[in-house]
Amino acid sequence: MWTVEQCAKLQLASLEAAVGLANKAFEGFERVMELNLQTSKTTLEQTREGIRKTLSAQGPQELVELPIHLLQPVFDNSLTYRRQLQDIIAATQAEFAKVAEVQYATSKGQLQDFIDSAVHNAPSGSASPLGAWQEAIKATTTLYESMQLTAKQAAEVVESHLNTAAETASQSVRRRAVQASQAAVR
């Protein structure tokens, strides 16, 4: 069975993991805030530049073409923002996953040590129930690991689809901008 020292050590390790996760969450939050501030500065600069171009337009033809040229950078910046935000989220998620995997491996080892200790110290005749308990834990562990792998694969598929959709949308906007520019010239 576990001693008081072993329980205290387990609690301390859990506390350290929780503090580590909180620090990673704050780091991710800081990165998102920095990204938002930078995006706001860029948007303000683009707005200022758009107003300047609008006020300095020389004729109706320039005013017709102006929205096309002003919208493309806005769309590109929104795609860039989405990608950067996705990178921040993915990095933070990866850090959480690392901690979770270490905690899982540690807990799994501790549970196995506990079971081995229980089997070793069990009275005679209790091997069958303990064997069933070991098999149930082994089945649960296998199920958990399978679900974890499936979740990772699903996240990769979703990320791939999002990237493809964003790239397709970006190409579509660029084509429309070129078509509109060509139509305005005619």
VENWO-V179598 format. One record per pair of residues at least 24 apart in sequence whose C-alpha atoms are under 8 Angstrom apart, sorted by the first residue. I is the first residue (numbers start at 0). J is the second residue. If there is no record, write none. Layout:
# VENWO-V179598
((I/J) (I/J))
This chain:
# VENWO-V179598
((0/113) (0/116) (0/117) (1/113) (16/98) (16/102) (20/95) (20/98) (23/91) (23/94) (23/95) (24/91) (27/87) (27/88) (27/91) (30/87) (31/84) (31/87) (34/80) (34/83) (34/84) (38/80) (42/73) (60/183) (60/184) (63/183) (64/179) (64/180) (64/183) (67/176) (67/179) (67/180) (68/176) (71/172) (71/173) (71/176) (74/169) (75/169) (78/165) (78/169))
